[in-house]
Amino acid sequence: MAASAKSFLADAGYGEQELDANSALMELDKGLRSGKLGEQCEAVVRFPRLFQKYPFPILINSAFLKLADVFRVGNNFLRLCVLKVTQQSEKHLEKILNVDEFVKRVFSVIHSNDPVARAITLRMLGSMASIIPERKNAHHSIRQSLDSHDNVEVEAAIFAAANFSAQSKDFAVGICNKISEMIQGLATPVDLKLKLIPILQHMHHDASLASSSRQLLQQLVTSYPSTKMVIVTLHTFTLLAASSLVDIPKQIQLLLQYLKNDPRKAVKRLAIQDLKLLANKTPHTWSRENIQALCESALNTPYDSLKMGMLSVLSTLSGTIAIKQYFSNAPGAAATTARSFDLVKLAQECCYHNNRGIAAHGVRILTNISASCQEKDLLPLEQDAVFGLEALLVLCSQDDSPGAQATLKITLTCMVKLVKCRPHLSQSVVESLLTQLHSAQDNARILMCHCLAAIAMQLPVLADGMLGDLMDLYKLIGQSTTDKKQELLVSLATVIFVSSQKALSTEIKTVIKQQLENASNGWTAYRIARQASRMGNHDMARELYQSLLTQVASEHFYFWLNSLKEFSHAEQCLTGLQEDNYSSTLSCIAEALKSYHKGIASLTAASTPLNPLSFQCGFVKLRIDLLQAFSQLICTCNSLKTSPPPAIATTIAMTSGNDLQRCGRISNQASAPMKHSMEEFRNLATRYGDLYQSSFDADSATLRNVELQQQSCLLISHAIEALILDPESASFQEYSSNGTAHVESEYERRMMSVFNHVLEEVESLNRKYAPVSYLASNTCLCNAVIALLKVPLSFQRYFFQKLQSTSIKLALSPSPRNPAEPIAVQNNQQLALKVEGVVQHGSKPGLFRKIQSVCLNVSSVLQSKSGQDYKIPIDNMTNEMEQRVEPHNDYFSTQFLLNFVILGTHNITVESSSLEDPYSQQVRLQQQQGQPPSQQQQQRTAYSRF
């Protein structure tokens, strides 16, 4: 998504938006200078919004300096407001350029006679610890304030000490003894000790510091057995171990010991909470003995609340590597059956517990064991898991309470996981879901429909006989008057589409349309049409889009729906293709292209500056070009058939060493179109790869869909090369499909089946009938095209809906105030170009992927030169530089030094692309910033362009 050049304070052009930012800052500054306290406070609390809108250093630096002035001269209430703003804007603190000046103004208040002012200053310093971790005057002030007689100041000093300890190793080492003395001192009140102890969780900077802190905590646990002290000390113990990593096994043992031996429920609850934390963070450190001890405690406890907590830890561990260690490391495992393990006994005992939460954890543990462990003696647990899931399903589907719904979600998630790992259980699971659908509550029905759709996407388990039940339920819901009616219609329609992806019968379409006419609103009909497009039921989708065209109030919405209708009609034209009927195939492709061209015109009309529909237009244009390439390939193959080779063509080919001679007198004419077709498909594959890279915010299913289109192009180009152009050098290994990869949808399953079939055909022709006859090769190519087109195209979620939004906003300096002005660079100077950027997110940042690093590419091109006209080496006319930077708190900054050897006008372009782990694949985002130059004599110039 290319973007125009943007100012560091702007969303669009330079002058106007920069003025808006400056005027916003001036407006707030006016409020700060007001004589009324209310207006000053209002101005202060509006700063976080300003930082969010203009997140670049030049404004943030100015704003924080103004806030520091207010902090220095204002009253305590204003200081408190500034403190809150600083804490809310913590990720912007590193953008303060004049840190010394900012700290100087804030720190001056520490010498006040007012202990409250000093306390607020200490909290302010603690909030700024990330940018001033090694300031010795701040360290000294915190130490001094810990000895204060004012409780407010001491608490503030404790807050600051905790923050600085987390950031600075020197401070942590220096303050550790002081904290230790205060905690062990008899003069320190108990409530103050409770606040001091958590500071020790930050003493993890080196092994000796962590060890001494751990020894102190060990003494405290034994010396102060009161409930509050034990709870605080144990939790600090756990956090210190989790940060230092080396003492986690000891900490697990300690927590299990308190869980088993300490009679206080509060301490047991704290132990369970910390064990859950360690189970999530480091499951690999749990030994079999640890899990066994936890199982024994759960079996022996009479309290349901504690049992649920322990089962929660065990269910977390059961989904990790720890569960395999538990079963594999068992002494005498060969003679031990699965049902004799305490974990299995506990899970089976809890599966039918009268507490829903305990039962949910029990079936989750059984499901995870069945999914993770493949040993034969664990196979009987599958049936236990299924029975437990069915019992919970019956129980929770009748209850509309939030607790029951939460348990039902866990149950259905376990069902999907179990069926995915154990496909032979799918039939019984699906039958129980269908049976329960009729009597379930509406909220439960929606969740159960989602579960059915998820299972059916993975496995074709919904037989035609089950459709009758679904259609009866659909009619029943269409006649009901429940609040969840619209949502239920969409969910059930989705299940019906998934279960009959190849073709919808006329009866099913009639029932769905009838219920939509009687019971639904336009939005429900659109959602159902959208699901039909995703599942490849284009005939149904076209009719629904057609019915909605007159129900929208916006012209853009009309064009959007019209384009979807045309796309659905185009794909519907391709569903009736038949092998060996090439003239019919060409006419169907021509009809589909006609509708696609109409649709792309409507889609372009539906786009707006705020919603340019870039992915949709790119995807459809590639589909059009792909259909045209398929049509051209069939025509080329037909042209070979019109002039069959002479009888001696094979002999001529073997004599000359040119296999194309076996095509006869048109070999020379045929080779060029075939080469052109092959290059066309490779070019399309490259363009699909570009679309894949530019779709950073797309969901995984959409990206997989694009990848399948790319693979289909590569498959056809490979088939052309292997059968006609270069049979000897064509390799089959690089194109072999990964049969072990898990297929996520019916569309992917069918595409992979076509890929495998085509590869097998090509390979068998090459091996059995080498050299391949022109007739066999043409037939194979045409049938491959028809097989690919017969799979209904799936329009995935990102085509309709964008759940994640990520963009990169760049700022270049120096930059002119007026786009028409150049930036002058003297003959004896180089241009130091500073590039700053902010990663901006929507409402769900990092939903599918996160930016790990940003690749910046700066290039300059000579536009026009001044002085004499002489030949210039190409290397002197351009600059090409690249750097990778890692954003911190969504901000990054770097510099480039550009050298302009030739006098004249140079155009500078900055492109950004994101690098996403773990694959480090480059994905382009909001990429381009340009600086076009203006002509000036005897100067090298460059300036920013839109």
C-alpha angles and dihedrals in degrees: 000000000000116000132196121248112284133198118238088251099039146083095200130354126017111240105040099042093044088053089051091054093046093046090049090053091046090050091054090044089054089054091050091054093049118117092226117089093213093056091047092052092047091052092049096051092050093063097086089060089051091052091050093052097043106027099172126117101244094063096035091052092052093045095050092048089054090049090049089055090052089049091051099049104023131090125264095269091056089047089053090052091050089049091053091048090050092050092048091049097045095131090057095054094090089061091067105114100190098050093157093055092045093051092044092057093046096042094054089076092062089079092058120123089226110093091202091056089049090048092052089047091052091051089048090053091047091052089052094048092111092066100034104035095143102041103133095198089057090048091051094048092052092050091049093048092052086070093050120124091220112092094207091055093046092051090050090049089052090052091050092045091054092051095046092046089056092052106033127053092193092054092046092052092046098046097042095083092044091053090046092053093048093049093048095039116108092217093062112095117238094242089055091049089054089057094045097051096069089062087072091068087076095056093098101106094110138006098254093050092048091047094051091047090050092051090051091050090049090055091048093052091055098036098048109040096171115126097246094047093047092049095049094042095047092049091049088048090055096047091048091050092047090053098042092041096199098089101044097110090051090048092051089052092048093050092047089051092054090044091055103037109027110089096202114103092209091058091046091051090050091049090051091048092052093044088054089052092052092044090057096043104040113010091157091068093063112103126205089254091056093053091044092052091050091049091051092050091050092049092050102042116101094200118093094204092056092043090053091052093051091046089051089058091046093048089052091050092045090066094055141063089277092079093059090049089052094056100033097048096050112128110246091009092163092065096039121091122216094245092058093065113105091227091056092045090051093048093048091047092051098044092084098033117140089235107083094209093054091047091050092053090047094055091042091057091048091048093050091048091050092047097044105037119062098182115131095234089058094055095089088064090070092072091046089053092049093049091048092049093049091050092051090046092056091046099047099037090065094052123076098192120119092244092054091048091051090051090047090055090054090048094050092045089054090049092055092047093048094049091047092055097033107036093176089069093057097092096057092043093051093046092053090050093050092047093051094046093078096056100033127108116260095252089050091047091058092051092046091052089053089051092049091050092049091051094045091050089060099038131022092234101134101094123199090256090065093054090074092063091047093050092049090051090047091055090047093052092046089059095045127092102216124141091240094051097112094046091048092052090054094045094048093045088053091054090049092050092048093049093051104033096145096061139340115227119235090246093056092048091049093051093048094047092045093053091046092052092050104036115017140078125227094264092056091050090050092050091050091048089050091053090048089055091050092051095046097251093134097160091060092042092052093054093048094048089049091053092051098051094091095043100069126091099206129073090219091055090049092054091045092053091043091053091050090050091052093047091050091049090049092052091045089058089061098052096081098057118136130200117255091016098105100160090056089048092054092050091048091051090048090052091048092050090051091056092043092054090051090048096050090052090054091044091054089050090051094057121098133189090257093044108029094170090223097162093045093050092045093049094048094046089053090049090052092049091047092053090048090050090050090050092049091049092053090048090051091050090049091052089057090055094054091066111036116198122258121259093259095051093104092051091049091050093051092046096048095039090231111118091194089071089075087072088069129224094344094056093107092046092045098048093060095054091044092051089047091051092049092050090046092056092046089050090051090050089053091050091050087052090052090051089050091052094047093052097080094151096048122116120247095256091056092048090049089052091053089047091054090052089051091050092051089056091049090048094056093044089051092048091052091050095045097046104034119005107039114356096166100055097040111114123210099190097074091053097045111122123241102247094186094059113110113247113224102192144021090248092056091045092054094044092050089049090054091047092053093045094050093047091050091050093049093046094047092049091051094049102039103036106028117191090041115225118244091242095053093046093049092047091049093050094048093046090050090054092048092047091053093047093048091065104088110241115247117221100207131210098273089060088065107019137033112205097172127044123193129166138166118225114200131201123196126199135225091041129161124241090226120048090217093060123087128224107241119223119186122234094251096045139081124220114250103206116194116200119195125178143183125205108222124200138195127227094296108044116192095007094143104006141351133220109252097176139354125229113212120197120190121190133170129198128194108244100180134346133219127219127027122005106239136144113280125201110243092234091062093053097061143046121207118183134158134190135175120217132180115226116233115201086351093301131107136172136184141155137231128199110214124195121203110196096174121065113235144061118334129188116214122201126188119197127186129198130175127235115212125199145251090034097031089219116166115241121181120231132178088329123175137071120166138195113198118190137224127225116264128164118246093000135097107226139183132169140171123280132195 
